[in-house]
Amino acid sequence: MTEKIYITCAAYRNEDEQLTMMEGDPIELVFLTTVIVNAVRREFMKAGYSDFESKALIIGGIEEFWGKNTQQEVEGK
């Protein structure tokens, strides 16, 4: 993918209170995270990847991110 994408996602507790990733209970944050992941998946599919490939790219990215961060925590960096 060589094109930059911009994704806008919003979730609301009620009609006028917007939820951000800095606040909210775990259930609300899981919902917001799901909205973001689905938006990214949709962009992969627009770029020509299959649904399976899109999911694999997202999961691979998450595993790489957490793997690196977990290793850094273990090594005390």
C-alpha positions as CSV (number, residue, x, y, z in Angstrom):
1,M,0.0,0.0,0.0
2,T,1.5,3.3,-1.1
3,E,-1.4,5.5,-0.5
4,K,-2.0,7.2,2.9
5,I,-5.4,6.7,4.4
6,Y,-7.2,8.7,7.1
7,I,-9.7,7.0,9.2
8,T,-12.2,8.8,11.4
9,C,-14.0,6.7,14.0
10,A,-16.3,7.8,16.8
11,A,-18.3,6.1,19.4
12,Y,-20.8,7.7,21.8
13,R,-22.0,6.8,25.2
14,N,-25.2,8.7,24.6
15,E,-26.2,11.2,21.9
16,D,-23.7,13.9,22.9
17,E,-20.9,12.4,24.9
18,Q,-18.1,11.1,22.6
19,L,-15.9,8.3,23.8
20,T,-12.1,8.5,23.3
21,M,-9.3,5.9,23.8
22,M,-8.2,7.9,26.9
23,E,-11.4,7.3,28.8
24,G,-14.1,4.8,29.3
25,D,-14.6,1.4,30.8
26,P,-13.0,-1.7,29.1
27,I,-16.2,-2.7,27.3
28,E,-16.5,0.7,25.7
29,L,-12.8,0.7,24.7
30,V,-13.2,-2.8,23.2
31,F,-16.1,-1.4,21.1
32,L,-14.1,1.6,19.9
33,T,-11.1,-0.6,19.1
34,T,-13.4,-2.9,17.0
35,V,-14.7,0.1,15.1
36,I,-11.1,1.1,14.3
37,V,-10.0,-2.4,13.3
38,N,-13.0,-2.9,11.0
39,A,-12.2,0.5,9.3
40,V,-8.6,-0.6,8.7
41,R,-9.8,-4.0,7.4
42,R,-12.2,-2.2,5.0
43,E,-9.3,-0.1,3.7
44,F,-7.1,-3.2,3.1
45,M,-10.0,-4.7,1.1
46,K,-10.4,-1.5,-1.0
47,A,-6.7,-1.9,-1.8
48,G,-7.4,-5.3,-3.3
49,Y,-6.6,-7.7,-0.4
50,S,-9.0,-10.5,0.3
51,D,-10.9,-10.6,3.6
52,F,-8.6,-13.4,4.8
53,E,-5.5,-11.4,3.8
54,S,-6.8,-8.3,5.5
55,K,-7.4,-10.1,8.8
56,A,-4.0,-11.7,8.6
57,L,-2.2,-8.4,8.0
58,I,-4.0,-6.8,11.0
59,I,-3.4,-9.7,13.3
60,G,0.3,-9.9,12.1
61,G,0.7,-6.2,12.9
62,I,-0.8,-6.6,16.3
63,E,1.4,-9.6,17.1
64,E,4.5,-7.8,15.9
65,F,3.7,-4.7,18.0
66,W,3.0,-6.7,21.2
67,G,5.9,-9.0,20.6
68,K,8.3,-6.2,20.3
69,N,6.9,-4.3,23.3
70,T,6.7,-7.4,25.4
71,Q,10.3,-8.3,24.6
72,Q,11.4,-4.7,25.5
73,E,9.6,-5.0,28.8
74,V,11.4,-8.3,29.5
75,E,14.8,-6.8,28.7
76,G,14.0,-3.7,30.7
77,K,14.3,-1.2,27.9
